[in-house]
Amino acid sequence: MRAALALLMLPLLAAPAPVRAEDARFMLCEALPHLTCVWSGDSFYLRGRIIRLADAVSPQRYTSECPQASQLSWRSAARLRDLLNAGAFQIGQPDETGLAVVSRSGESLGAQLITEGLAQTRKAEAPNWCG
């Protein structure tokens, strides 16, 4: 049974190519399975595969440590959803940790979130969202 389910899931796990606008209909992730949805302001699922923004980081929606981080996490996730739904975008080759640059017309969506104050530049150390 597991083998059959795994075979059915293989097309969902294929590496995403440039995404056509008509494919980009994201919502915020809620119930499992996460197929095409935004998990946080810096990560989303596309056809069942998680994509994490390589150049931006935002607070996580369900594990924020303070009210300001919680509010920012929901705003950044909603904005990333809107950016992804705005039209076709490209996903760069993910690195070994699953980080990839996501862009539209050569402009990084992560950089746009940073410019709008909804994310910070990804660094080795996690930001202090409550400070």
N, C-alpha and C positions, 0 to 999 in steps of 0.2 A: 504494500500500500504506500509506504513512504517513497519507494523508488518511482512509482507511478506519479505521485504528487510532485516529486522532484523533476520528473520529465515534463510535466505540465507547466512548471514554474520557469524552466530554462529560457523561454522567450522573454520573460519579464526581467531576467537578470542580464540580458545582453547589454554590452556597453552602449550607453546612449550616444548617438551621433548628434549633429546639430538638430535642434528640436523645431519642428514646424509650428507656426502659431496656432494652427487648429488642434495640435496635440497639447498645447500648454493651457490646460484648464485645472489650475491648482486651487485647493482649499486648504485650510489649516488642518493638520493631522488630528484625528480623533480616534475613531474605532480602528482596530486591526482588521485586515492587514493594511499597512501603509503602502499604497501603490503610487499615487501621484498626489502629493500633498506637501505642505510646508511644515516642518517640525519646529524650527526656530528661525530667528533672523539670520542665521548663518548655515542652515542645513535644510535640505528638502529631499523628498523621495521622488524619483522618476522611474516609472514602470517597476516599482518594487526595490530599486537600488538607491541607497542613500548617497547624496552628493553634499559635500561640505565645502563651503567657500574657502578658498586658499588664502585670500587676502583680507578677510574681515571676520570678526568674532562678535557675538552678541550674547546677552544672558540667556540661559535656558528657560523655557516657559514654565516648567513644572518644578524647578529646583532653585528658584531665585531665593537669595538670602535676606532680602529686604524689600519693602514696598516699591522703592524707586526702580530697583532692578526688575521686579515683576512687571511693572508698568512698561518699562522699556522693552522687555522681552516680548510682550504681546504686540506692542507697536511695531517693533522691528520685524516680527514674523508676518504681520499683516501687510507691511510694506513690501517685504520680499515676495509675498504672494502676488501682490499687485504688479510688481516689476516682472515677475515670471509670466503673468497672464497678459502683459501688454504686447506680446508678439514674439516672433522667433528669436531664439538666443542660442549661443554656442557654449559648449562645455569643453574646456581644455582637457588634456589627458590627465586623469587623476594620478597623484603620486601614490606611494605605497601605503599611506595612511588614509587615502580616500579624499584628499584635498584637491580641489580643481578650481581654476578661474572660470567664472561664468560671466559671459559678456554678451552685449548686443551692439552691433555696429562698431566693434572695437573698444567699447567702453565697458569697464568692469561693473557688474551689479554690486559687488562688495564695496568698491570704491564709492559708488553712489550712496550706499547705506552709510558709509563713514562720513561723507560730505553732509548728509542730512542729519548727522548726530545720532543715528540709530545703531551704530556699531563702532568698533575700534579696530585698528590695524592688528592683525593676528601676529602675536609674538610668542616666544617660548614660555613666558610667564603669563598666566591668566590675569586679566584686568580685575581690579577691585571695583565692582559695580556699585558698592554701597558706601564708598569713601568720599 
